[in-house]
Amino acid sequence: MAREMGMSQTAVSRIWRAFGLQPHPGWILSIGALVVVIGCTDMTPRQQGTVSGAAIGAAGGAGIAAIAGGNAWTGAIIGGAAGAVAGNIHGGHQ
């Protein structure tokens, strides 16, 4: 992961610890959260809101769809789109 992000392993480990990220269980969510945190550092507030809203919306949509017995991918797509729109609006007001 450090190589993919162009960072040292030490820097990645520090970021993981700072945000309480764990490789197991749910390592995919941890990596996704780390990418969002690192990727948002050079963004405008509107861009940060859009990315963060999409990530939160996708996770929420997938979870709700899975619990309701629907397709988690469809829930993630719908939740991500709704979250991105809401995040973009919120980010534009900051």
Backbone torsions as a table, in degrees:
resi	resn	phi	psi	omega
1	MET	NA	-41.8	179.6
2	ALA	-58.3	-42.9	-179.7
3	ARG	-63.5	-42.4	-179.9
4	GLU	-62.5	-36.4	-177.7
5	MET	-86.7	-7.3	-178.3
6	GLY	71.6	31.6	-177.6
7	MET	-125.8	167.4	174.9
8	SER	-79.2	156.7	177.5
9	GLN	-61.3	-35.5	179.1
10	THR	-62.6	-43.8	179.8
11	ALA	-63.1	-43.0	178.6
12	VAL	-62.7	-43.8	179.4
13	SER	-61.3	-41.2	178.9
14	ARG	-63.7	-42.1	179.9
15	ILE	-65.2	-43.0	178.8
16	TRP	-58.3	-46.2	-179.0
17	ARG	-66.2	-41.1	-177.3
18	ALA	-61.6	-34.1	-178.3
19	PHE	-102.9	8.0	177.2
20	GLY	67.0	28.2	-179.2
21	LEU	-81.4	145.4	-178.8
22	GLN	-127.3	141.9	177.9
23	PRO	-73.7	-26.2	-179.0
24	HIS	-142.1	142.7	-16.5
25	PRO	-77.5	170.2	178.6
26	GLY	72.6	34.9	-176.6
27	TRP	-62.4	-26.4	179.1
28	ILE	-65.5	-42.8	178.1
29	LEU	-65.3	-37.1	179.2
30	SER	-64.1	-43.7	179.0
31	ILE	-65.1	-42.5	178.0
32	GLY	-60.8	-42.5	178.3
33	ALA	-63.9	-40.4	179.9
34	LEU	-64.8	-42.7	179.2
35	VAL	-62.6	-41.1	177.9
36	VAL	-63.9	-44.0	-179.2
37	VAL	-63.2	-47.1	-178.9
38	ILE	-69.7	-42.9	-177.1
39	GLY	-66.2	-26.1	-176.9
40	CYS	-83.4	-5.0	-174.1
41	THR	-66.4	-31.3	-177.7
42	ASP	-108.4	26.3	-178.1
43	MET	-105.8	158.3	173.1
44	THR	-72.9	162.8	177.4
45	PRO	-56.8	-36.8	178.9
46	ARG	-65.3	-43.5	178.6
47	GLN	-65.5	-41.8	177.8
48	GLN	-60.7	-43.4	179.5
49	GLY	-63.3	-40.3	179.7
50	THR	-64.4	-48.2	-179.0
51	VAL	-65.9	-47.1	-179.6
52	SER	-63.9	-43.7	178.8
53	GLY	-61.9	-40.7	178.9
54	ALA	-65.1	-42.0	-179.7
55	ALA	-65.3	-46.3	-180.0
56	ILE	-66.3	-42.9	179.2
57	GLY	-63.0	-40.7	179.4
58	ALA	-65.0	-43.7	179.0
59	ALA	-63.9	-45.5	179.6
60	GLY	-64.9	-43.3	179.8
61	GLY	-63.9	-41.0	178.4
62	ALA	-65.1	-42.7	-179.8
63	GLY	-64.3	-45.4	-179.8
64	ILE	-64.6	-43.3	179.7
65	ALA	-63.2	-41.2	-179.8
66	ALA	-65.4	-41.6	179.7
67	ILE	-66.5	-38.5	-178.3
68	ALA	-79.4	-3.0	178.7
69	GLY	86.4	13.9	178.9
70	GLY	-95.0	-167.4	179.8
71	ASN	-86.4	118.8	-177.6
72	ALA	-63.3	-34.6	179.6
73	TRP	-66.1	-41.2	178.1
74	THR	-64.6	-43.2	176.7
75	GLY	-60.5	-39.9	179.6
76	ALA	-65.3	-41.0	-179.7
77	ILE	-66.0	-47.1	-179.6
78	ILE	-66.4	-45.5	179.0
79	GLY	-63.6	-39.8	178.7
80	GLY	-63.9	-42.1	178.9
81	ALA	-65.0	-45.8	179.4
82	ALA	-64.1	-41.2	179.0
83	GLY	-65.3	-38.0	179.2
84	ALA	-64.6	-42.0	178.8
85	VAL	-63.9	-48.1	-179.9
86	ALA	-63.2	-41.9	178.7
87	GLY	-64.5	-37.2	178.4
88	ASN	-65.3	-42.5	178.7
89	ILE	-65.0	-46.7	-179.6
90	HIS	-63.6	-43.9	-179.8
91	GLY	-63.5	-31.3	178.3
92	GLY	-70.6	-18.5	-179.8
93	HIS	-94.4	2.2	-178.7
94	GLN	-92.0	NA	NA
